[in-house]
Structures are given as C-alpha cells and as structure tokens.
Amino acid sequence: MTRKAKETSVSSHYDAVAEHYHEQYQRDRLHDTSTEYPANYFRLQLLLNSFVNKNIKRVIEVGVGEGTPLVTLAKAGVDVWGFDISENMVEKAKQNMKDNNLDPERIFWGDIQDPISYAHVLENGRFDGLVAMGVMPHVEEDDLVLENMASLVRPGGSVFIEFRNKLFSLFTFNRYTADFILNDLLADVDNEIKRIVAQELETRLHMDLPPIRTKVEGSDAPGYDVILSKFHNPFEVVELFKKHKFKDISLHWYHYHPAMPYLSEKMPDLFRKEATKLEHESSGWRGLFLCSAFVAEAIRIG
C-alpha cells in the first residue's frame, strides 16, 4: 500500500468514528461497563495539568479529533489552533468550537506530513505548546513528523505527544505478546530458535485475541487494526526525542489494566473499578507494562 493509500485509509477510519469520538472523554462513562472505557478522560487530565501549570498561552493541536482537548484548554484561557486529516473530525471540532463560543476558523484540514498544509498558522510566530493525540501510531516516518512538530514550537516550548505502548504486550498474553517476543526481543536470534519459540508461544497464549477490527462497526470504513496503527517502545521514544533536540522528557502513563485484557469479561465491574483506581499511580514504572498508552512530554531546545 502506498503512503497516499495509507493516509486515505486512516482518514476514512476517523471519518467513520467522528460521530461518537467525544464519548472517549466522558467522565460519567468511567464506571459504566456497558460502554467503552473512556481512557482519554485521563489523558486530558494529564494535558490540562501540564499546560496550565506551565502557564502555556498559545497551543496548536495536531490531530484535533472532535475538539474536546482544545475546547478544554480554551476554557482555561489558552489561545488554541488545530488541524486534522479527517474532514469529518474537522467539521465536528468546528461545531464544538462554535457551541462553546470559540472561533471555528481556528480549526482546519491539515497533514503534519505536509508542512504546506499548515504553514499559514506560523504567520504570528511559533507556539508555546503542541499537542498530538492519536497521531504517531498512524505515520510512516517518525523522524520527519517529530521534526515537523518541533518546527511549530518556539524554543523553550512544550510538546505533549501520545503513543501506543509496545511494552504493554508483555502483559496481554495474546498475539501481541508473541509478536513482541519474536520480532523485537528475539529480532537477531537464529530463525530455528524463533520457530521453536513460536510453537511454544502458540500453546500458552491467546493467539486469537484481541479480535482483529477489520471494519468500523456499522460502516464499511477500515477498522483500527487494518490501518497503520503501530506501537512504540517507550525506551526508543525517549531516544527519538533526544535526537530531535528535546530535553526534560517525561513519560506519562494512562489506560491502566489491573489484569490481562481478556479477563475483563469475567469480572467487568471489578476490572473497571480497579482500572480507574490505578490511573495516575505513583510508582513511575508499573505503567511501562500495565498501560496500553503513554504521553511523552518534552521541552524544545533552541
């Protein structure tokens, strides 16, 4: 699949899920096990606390989605701009801005892989802060995209960028676990050993889980597992940020799991209760393995 085709499939996926995307931020769904866990609620808490504490005044969001993070920041007194590759998400975000008496023209279509599409926002200078949620899993070239993001931020400005956590696969005991062991941990090991390890893993792991999401429910749009939706190793992410001249790099964990994901069906209420209790736990390392996602916060140098 060409880069253009991959970008189209990603935008088609988000066009299809735009209508209900705001539900991922709703606090009243935290303990409702009949609904999807609103993990983004905790991600938004992390963002708001960070940018308010730093007194950040002007922010751009790459991948605005339906606009909840930007509207929340705007209500806290932040001057906000944002863009997305999904036309439907752009329209939802514009409406969200209108509904909150904010300027919808601050939201526009743009692609972080194409600087021409967002160059006009630099007319008044670079930004104090940049947010990118749900973007890095869907881009081919991490270096190019992080460099483009850095170009939008003034020296001393902050970035807040989300990633899917590859190390979480060591706790899932499913096909992701096998993939990580074989293709990451044993990357340079003899193929015969890997073949034997693969056979062993197939007898011990839930290789049929999680189900592969080929279509968005109720739509012909591509599902999350058939678009480009890669994981990142947090140790490699820290080095990536250093390479692109960021400092004070912190990793913030969210979407905790108190047990392997497939066990949630056996104890839905208890699983949900313990998951919410774990959010923001203070060890500094358990999130490496218990969280399916993390945010990298860093300061741009020079």
C-alpha positions as a printed NumPy array, in Angstrom:
array([[  0.   ,   0.   ,   0.   ],
       [  1.355,   3.417,  -0.961],
       [  1.762,   6.227,   1.566],
       [ -1.164,   8.061,  -0.022],
       [ -3.375,   4.97 ,   0.257],
       [ -2.404,   4.525,   3.908],
       [ -3.204,   8.155,   4.676],
       [ -6.576,   7.738,   2.96 ],
       [ -7.41 ,   4.633,   4.99 ],
       [ -6.514,   6.425,   8.24 ],
       [ -8.669,   9.437,   7.377],
       [-11.514,   7.124,   6.28 ],
       [-11.368,   5.349,   9.636],
       [-11.573,   8.594,  11.592],
       [-14.282,   9.986,   9.319],
       [-16.358,   6.944,  10.298],
       [-15.799,   7.208,  14.07 ],
       [-16.109,  11.007,  14.34 ],
       [-19.767,  10.982,  15.412],
       [-19.127,   9.226,  18.73 ],
       [-15.467,  10.061,  19.368],
       [-16.327,  12.561,  22.12 ],
       [-17.558,   9.679,  24.287],
       [-13.944,   8.699,  24.994],
       [-13.664,  11.811,  27.195],
       [-16.886,  11.452,  29.204],
       [-16.366,  11.098,  32.946],
       [-19.809,   9.586,  33.535],
       [-18.778,   6.54 ,  31.491],
       [-15.894,   5.621,  33.81 ],
       [-17.919,   3.105,  35.81 ],
       [-20.417,   2.128,  33.119],
       [-19.213,  -1.268,  31.933],
       [-21.771,  -1.321,  29.137],
       [-19.667,   1.349,  27.4  ],
       [-16.063,   1.523,  26.21 ],
       [-13.591,   2.637,  28.873],
       [-13.091,   6.423,  28.427],
       [ -9.3  ,   6.339,  28.767],
       [ -8.928,   9.683,  27.025],
       [-10.513,  11.337,  30.062],
       [ -7.297,  10.624,  31.988],
       [ -5.133,  11.721,  29.071],
       [ -6.983,  15.039,  29.061],
       [ -6.354,  15.441,  32.795],
       [ -2.622,  14.991,  32.213],
       [ -2.648,  17.552,  29.421],
       [ -4.608,  20.189,  31.298],
       [ -2.497,  19.872,  34.441],
       [  0.736,  20.144,  32.455],
       [ -0.117,  23.139,  30.285],
       [ -1.903,  25.117,  32.997],
       [  0.97 ,  24.582,  35.443],
       [  3.435,  25.777,  32.802],
       [  1.271,  28.815,  32.044],
       [  1.255,  27.977,  28.339],
       [ -0.702,  30.628,  26.428],
       [ -0.775,  29.588,  22.759],
       [ -1.251,  25.98 ,  21.616],
       [ -1.626,  24.061,  18.381],
       [ -3.042,  20.551,  18.24 ],
       [ -2.071,  18.1  ,  15.509],
       [ -4.958,  15.68 ,  15.025],
       [ -7.705,  17.658,  16.771],
       [-10.285,  14.871,  16.609],
       [-13.683,  16.265,  17.562],
       [-12.095,  19.092,  19.547],
       [-12.561,  18.248,  23.234],
       [ -8.912,  18.843,  24.285],
       [ -8.695,  22.214,  22.523],
       [-12.034,  23.396,  23.902],
       [-10.935,  22.367,  27.396],
       [ -7.67 ,  24.297,  27.044],
       [ -9.525,  27.304,  25.637],
       [-11.808,  27.355,  28.679],
       [ -8.643,  27.543,  30.791],
       [ -7.595,  30.703,  28.951],
       [ -5.334,  29.195,  26.292],
       [ -5.272,  30.548,  22.715],
       [ -5.883,  27.432,  20.58 ],
       [ -5.454,  26.301,  16.97 ],
       [ -5.653,  22.838,  15.427],
       [ -5.87 ,  20.666,  12.33 ],
       [ -6.709,  17.096,  11.307],
       [ -6.57 ,  14.885,   8.188],
       [-10.156,  13.716,   8.737],
       [-12.697,  16.058,   7.156],
       [-15.426,  14.754,   9.469],
       [-13.29 ,  15.364,  12.551],
       [-12.567,  18.901,  11.356],
       [-16.282,  19.579,  10.983],
       [-17.058,  18.109,  14.42 ],
       [-14.283,  20.179,  16.002],
       [-15.515,  23.355,  14.305],
       [-19.007,  22.718,  15.656],
       [-17.578,  22.03 ,  19.107],
       [-15.794,  25.391,  18.966],
       [-18.996,  27.167,  17.864],
       [-21.   ,  25.523,  20.637],
       [-18.523,  26.924,  23.162],
       [-18.425,  30.441,  21.689],
       [-14.952,  29.937,  20.234],
       [-13.662,  30.752,  16.746],
       [-14.254,  27.733,  14.465],
       [-11.824,  29.152,  11.89 ],
       [ -9.019,  28.183,  14.247],
       [ -9.679,  24.584,  13.098],
       [ -8.722,  23.492,   9.577],
       [ -7.761,  20.493,   7.453],
       [ -4.037,  19.758,   7.524],
       [ -1.469,  16.947,   7.402],
       [  1.555,  17.025,   9.703],
       [  3.476,  15.183,   6.978],
       [  2.893,  18.123,   4.603],
       [  4.129,  21.477,   6.049],
       [  2.489,  23.436,   3.233],
       [ -0.937,  22.425,   4.558],
       [ -0.4  ,  24.212,   7.893],
       [  2.256,  26.837,   7.098],
       [ -0.203,  29.735,   7.418],
       [ -0.549,  29.259,  11.21 ],
       [  3.064,  30.394,  11.643],
       [  2.198,  33.884,  10.423],
       [  2.053,  35.084,  14.032],
       [  5.034,  33.052,  15.221],
       [  5.597,  29.647,  16.711],
       [  3.51 ,  28.171,  19.516],
       [  4.162,  27.81 ,  23.246],
       [  2.801,  24.267,  23.18 ],
       [  1.887,  21.453,  20.803],
       [ -0.493,  18.559,  21.409],
       [ -0.667,  15.397,  19.28 ],
       [ -3.02 ,  12.635,  20.39 ],
       [ -3.572,   9.581,  18.213],
       [ -1.161,  10.792,  15.538],
       [  2.142,   8.93 ,  15.937],
       [  0.598,   5.441,  15.561],
       [ -0.537,   6.424,  12.068],
       [  2.566,   7.972,  10.481],
       [  5.241,   6.184,   8.474],
       [  8.251,   8.354,   9.312],
       [  8.618,   9.214,  12.994],
       [ 11.682,  11.392,  12.396],
       [ 10.002,  13.509,   9.738],
       [  6.843,  14.018,  11.778],
       [  8.615,  14.852,  15.031],
       [ 10.816,  17.335,  13.179],
       [  7.735,  18.942,  11.648],
       [  6.091,  19.142,  15.052],
       [  9.221,  20.728,  16.525],
       [  9.142,  23.395,  13.812],
       [  5.761,  24.579,  15.131],
       [  7.05 ,  25.163,  18.669],
       [  9.219,  28.026,  19.906],
       [ 12.47 ,  27.273,  21.773],
       [ 11.508,  26.509,  25.355],
       [  8.01 ,  25.458,  24.305],
       [  6.389,  22.175,  25.316],
       [  5.092,  19.218,  23.354],
       [  2.605,  16.616,  24.596],
       [  2.579,  13.64 ,  22.219],
       [  0.754,  10.314,  22.633],
       [  1.982,   6.82 ,  21.682],
       [  0.683,   3.248,  21.888],
       [  2.824,   1.309,  24.385],
       [  4.603,  -1.676,  22.849],
       [  5.759,  -2.992,  26.255],
       [  2.128,  -3.486,  27.302],
       [  2.144,  -6.554,  25.053],
       [  4.243,  -8.406,  27.658],
       [  1.188,  -8.308,  29.943],
       [ -1.565,  -9.062,  27.434],
       [ -0.747, -12.768,  26.899],
       [ -2.175, -12.682,  23.379],
       [ -0.994, -12.339,  19.764],
       [  0.681,  -9.013,  20.608],
       [  2.846, -10.806,  23.172],
       [  4.023, -13.314,  20.586],
       [  4.729, -10.577,  18.062],
       [  6.828,  -8.571,  20.531],
       [  8.836, -11.588,  21.702],
       [  9.541, -12.872,  18.202],
       [ 10.057,  -9.621,  16.307],
       [ 11.517,  -7.33 ,  18.974],
       [ 13.115,  -9.293,  21.815],
       [ 14.427, -12.035,  19.502],
       [ 14.97 ,  -9.864,  16.439],
       [ 18.542, -11.072,  15.799],
       [ 18.165, -14.644,  17.02 ],
       [ 18.521, -17.652,  14.693],
       [ 15.301, -18.43 ,  12.797],
       [ 15.23 , -22.028,  14.022],
       [ 15.132, -20.852,  17.623],
       [ 12.411, -18.371,  16.747],
       [ 10.396, -21.137,  15.08 ],
       [ 10.557, -23.272,  18.216],
       [  9.717, -20.299,  20.435],
       [  6.738, -19.509,  18.19 ],
       [  5.432, -23.04 ,  18.564],
       [  5.789, -22.796,  22.329],
       [  4.028, -19.464,  22.488],
       [  1.093, -20.755,  20.458],
       [  0.384, -23.318,  23.185],
       [  0.497, -20.769,  26.003],
       [ -1.012, -17.556,  24.648],
       [ -4.442, -16.479,  23.448],
       [ -3.351, -16.149,  19.851],
       [ -6.902, -15.442,  18.669],
       [ -7.101, -12.324,  20.835],
       [ -7.773,  -9.494,  20.585],
       [-10.217,  -9.848,  17.676],
       [ -8.935,  -8.08 ,  14.572],
       [-11.032,  -4.988,  13.884],
       [-11.334,  -5.017,  10.101],
       [-14.287,  -2.622,   9.827],
       [-15.721,   0.216,  11.881],
       [-18.946,  -1.079,  13.415],
       [-21.929,  -0.141,  11.267],
       [-19.703,   1.062,   8.434],
       [-17.587,  -0.149,   5.526],
       [-14.711,   2.058,   6.702],
       [-11.457,   0.266,   7.625],
       [-11.126,  -0.785,  11.263],
       [ -8.313,   0.238,  13.588],
       [ -6.32 ,  -2.959,  13.085],
       [ -6.133,  -2.707,   9.296],
       [ -4.972,   0.89 ,   9.09 ],
       [ -1.427,   1.86 ,  10.022],
       [ -1.665,   1.807,  13.839],
       [  1.769,   0.966,  15.191],
       [  3.092,   0.654,  18.725],
       [  6.186,   2.398,  20.108],
       [  8.748,   1.209,  22.624],
       [  8.936,   3.933,  25.318],
       [ 12.695,   3.484,  25.7  ],
       [ 13.137,   4.18 ,  21.99 ],
       [ 10.757,   7.155,  22.174],
       [ 12.971,   8.88 ,  24.752],
       [ 15.951,   8.481,  22.426],
       [ 13.877,   9.735,  19.494],
       [ 13.07 ,  12.946,  21.351],
       [ 16.7  ,  13.466,  22.33 ],
       [ 17.706,  13.021,  18.695],
       [ 15.398,  15.847,  17.693],
       [ 16.738,  18.223,  20.339],
       [ 14.163,  17.948,  23.092],
       [ 15.005,  17.959,  26.786],
       [ 13.274,  17.282,  30.108],
       [ 11.497,  14.28 ,  28.562],
       [  8.843,  12.749,  30.8  ],
       [  6.593,   9.773,  30.082],
       [  3.05 ,   9.796,  31.466],
       [  1.105,   6.538,  31.565],
       [ -2.633,   6.087,  31.142],
       [ -5.246,   3.417,  30.349],
       [ -4.189,   1.043,  33.1  ],
       [ -5.193,  -2.621,  33.167],
       [ -5.458,  -4.435,  36.543],
       [ -5.335,  -7.828,  34.764],
       [ -4.826,  -9.21 ,  31.277],
       [ -7.395,  -7.546,  28.974],
       [ -9.209, -10.779,  28.115],
       [-10.084, -11.251,  31.811],
       [-12.208,  -8.109,  31.841],
       [-15.198, -10.118,  30.602],
       [-15.028, -12.391,  33.664],
       [-15.21 ,  -9.523,  36.155],
       [-16.3  ,  -6.372,  34.299],
       [-17.308,  -4.249,  37.301],
       [-14.268,  -5.107,  39.413],
       [-11.943,  -4.766,  36.412],
       [-13.284,  -1.271,  35.643],
       [-13.144,  -0.212,  39.301],
       [ -9.524,  -1.271,  39.705],
       [ -8.516,   0.213,  36.352],
       [ -9.723,   3.671,  37.368],
       [ -8.011,   3.328,  40.763],
       [ -4.704,   2.645,  39.028],
       [ -4.802,   5.737,  36.801],
       [ -2.035,   8.131,  37.921],
       [ -0.472,   5.519,  40.24 ],
       [  2.822,   6.808,  41.548],
       [  5.413,   4.06 ,  41.092],
       [  6.879,   5.585,  37.946],
       [  7.465,   2.176,  36.339],
       [  4.355,  -0.029,  36.577],
       [  2.771,   1.885,  33.729],
       [  5.509,   0.548,  31.449],
       [  3.672,  -2.779,  31.489],
       [  0.117,  -2.102,  32.713],
       [ -0.775,   0.756,  30.353],
       [ -1.702,   0.453,  26.703],
       [ -0.701,   4.059,  26.004],
       [  1.563,   6.864,  27.186],
       [  2.28 ,  10.511,  26.53 ],
       [  5.748,  11.947,  26.028],
       [  6.111,  15.467,  27.401],
       [  9.244,  17.416,  26.481],
       [ 10.755,  20.881,  26.046],
       [ 12.106,  22.052,  22.701],
       [ 15.745,  23.149,  22.734],
       [ 16.968,  26.123,  20.707]])
